[in-house]
């Protein structure tokens, strides 16, 4: 979609641009920390030459004081630099998660959307890894600053050693970067396999009851075992790549430090270097492993961030199912499916009876936007919905599906997710939905409404739809899980609360159909008959579908 990066590199560059102050502060403070770390061997060497070797107490005190100040600056720079790094990293992670959530919830839809479990993995793990590019960028600059300070310190002692560090370090880092594409590929495969496994696990947990009902637990377990085995194998391969990368980093930096220390030892034996200078050089040679290791660690995190960014871009930049269109003008709320002979006048309550459940499902999918209508297939106040913006259509036409989904929270948040409705409006919606017995608005509601009975979930979902008071309301089998008395209460509540508003009831409930202004019978996707509930009761197909 517009406004989102189209490539993994573009997403990572945008992440760096979005936090200039945090990134700048983190880079400056961590660079100061690394520079102070590099100066520690220099301070020790100066202390030996100017205080210990000379036996001067004032010089010793001055050197110790300066070293203490150096450690204070070093520790505080790391403390506040790390704080800025973590804040920028987690802030970017949050922004990415919000973007993914907004993209998934976009009414225009997501073409070729991955399973919900994979989307969850992308919004959590991938967003976190991509956000870590903030840390990697800071470490690259900080590590480079440490190498520059080390090289300058070595130049002050020995020009050949300084030049060797200035030339050898970029070569070492460049050689290590040759492993980066290989590491990125291994990481990308591993993250995709893990996300696929997480998606399957999510689906299995949600469908446990169904699996038990059809006795498919063993088949589901075998499928998960195979998928998890694939994820394990790719994770081990990725871990091997990371291990090889880190091993090469440690080996390269160690050999480089040995070479520098060896040259320094030879110079000291020839008398061209003092004891303090030798200590400085050996200390800097040992310290060189840290900035090289930082650059190696940063390279690994960039590889992981790039792989995760590619998965994020796959979601954020995916083409919409429903392209943007015109915003419909305000209207009275008339609906029509001309080819099927189906129409609903403004303010009318129409019942829809479909002896074949597939006809009912197809109509609900069309009205609910789960299937994009063909040109001229669906009209809203005479306007072709195919050319209208889906978000604007959804603002006027609310479809409450048969399968009610409730989020974890309280009864109040389940009925009013926005948290804006007064208690009186909530009570009125619950009463109209036949849920007056659910009087405690602070009643805990578990994820997907598991703490409620099937009838309670259905009535809470209906109350949520009624509270919205949409221009056009479409309800699909809203009372299949309630008793006859409650069904009558719901029929009365709908008639009271939806009076003067367009309502479509796709149902086989005689109590609801008896309150409709008109009832239509669908056969093969077209209207086969129309009339009141009483007039249609004599039809055999209608009676078979409705009368029980």
Number of C-alpha atoms within 10 A of each C-alpha: 14 9 7 15 19 17 17 20 16 15 22 23 14 14 23 20 12 15 16 12 12 22 23 16 18 30 25 17 25 30 25 21 26 26 21 23 23 27 24 19 25 23 19 18 23 21 22 20 16 15 19 15 12 12 12 11 11 10 16 18 13 13 19 16 12 14 19 12 11 17 17 12 17 22 14 15 21 18 14 15 25 19 15 24 27 18 18 26 26 17 19 24 23 17 15 25 21 14 18 22 16 12 19 17 11 13 22 21 20 20 12 12 16 16 15 16 18 21 22 19 20 26 22 16 16 28 27 22 21 29 28 25 28 32 23 23 20 25 25 21 20 25 24 20 22 26 26 18 18 30 25 18 22 26 17 12 20 19 14 12 22 21 14 17 24 18 12 13 21 14 12 16 18 11 14 19 17 11 18 21 11 15 25 24 17 23 26 22 17 23 24 20 22 21 23 23 25 23 19 21 18 16 14 17 10 12 12 13 12 12 16 11 10 8 11 12 16 11 11 15 13 11 14 17 13 12 18 19 14 17 22 16 13 21 19 14 17 22 16 14 21 21 12 14 23 17 13 18 22 17 13 20 25 17 12 22 21 15 15 22 21 15 14 25 17 13 15 15 10 9 10 13 18 16 15 21 25 21 23 27 30 22 21 26 26 18 22 24 21 19 25 27 19 19 24 27 19 22 25 23 22 25 25 24 29 26 26 27 30 21 23 27 19 19 25 23 17 19 17 17 16 22 16 16 15 13 14 18 10 9 13 15 22 21 24 21 20 13 12 17 14 20 17 21 16 18 18 20 26 26 29 23 27 26 19 13 10 13 17 21 16 14 21 22 16 17 25 19 21 15 14 19 19 12 11 16 16 24 21 23 19 13 17 17 26 20 19 20 18 24 18 16 20 16 13 18 22 22 20 21 20 19 12 16 16 22 16 15 17 18 23 22 20 26 26 19 15 9 10 8 14 9 11 9 13 21 20 18 27 26 21 25 31 29 23 15 9 16 13 12 15 12 15 17 20 16 12 16 24 14 14 14 12 14 18 19 23 28 29 26 25 27 24 23 21 25 21 15 15 20 21 27 23 24 20 21 19 27 26 16 16 18 10 14 11 18 21 19 19 25 23 18 20 23 18 11 16 20 13 14 20 23 30 22 21 26 23 25 23 21 21 25 25 15 19 23 14 19 25 25 21 24 18 12 18 18 19 14 15 18 16 17 23 11 11 17 16 10 10 11 15 20 16 12 17 19 11 8
